[in-house]
């Protein structure tokens, strides 16, 4: 089962029935897959939840609409792209040159 880790719960989205996340493209990820959502918290234990992938959309950061960044990160497009570039630069990845997936998930209850 794939693990999707979150350091920050933008817009408190992880506590909604359905939510999105934007992650680098992964060929083995499919609609219907179950994933473990892990919210890491400073000084506290992680919160773990199970979710199911309901929709996948593969695209480049520059092609993601402003409203998707707003609902996913709580930021405008320019700030969100800067955020992704800074996150993945630590791993030697140019986020502007790789494909990402907008993943829509629902919690397993």
C-alpha positions, 0 to 999 in steps of 0.5 A: 500500500502506498503511503502519502505523507503530509507535513502540513494539512493545507485547508484542513483538507485531510479531514474532509470526506474527499480531498486532493493532493498533487504528487510526482507522477507514479506509473504504478498508481491507479484508480481504486488503489488504497493508500495510507495517509500519514499526517506528521505533526511536530511533537505529537504522533502521526495521524494515520488514515486509509483512503481510496484513489478515485481519480488521477489526472497527469499534468505539468505544474504550469498547466494546473489551474489556479483554482486547483492550487487554491483548493489543494494548498490554500495558495495562488498558482505562483506561490504553489509552484514555488513551494513545489519547486523548493520541496523537490529541489532538495531531492535534485528534481526540477519540478517544472520539468516532470509530470505530476498527478492530481490525485482525488481521494476519499476516506475509507470508513 
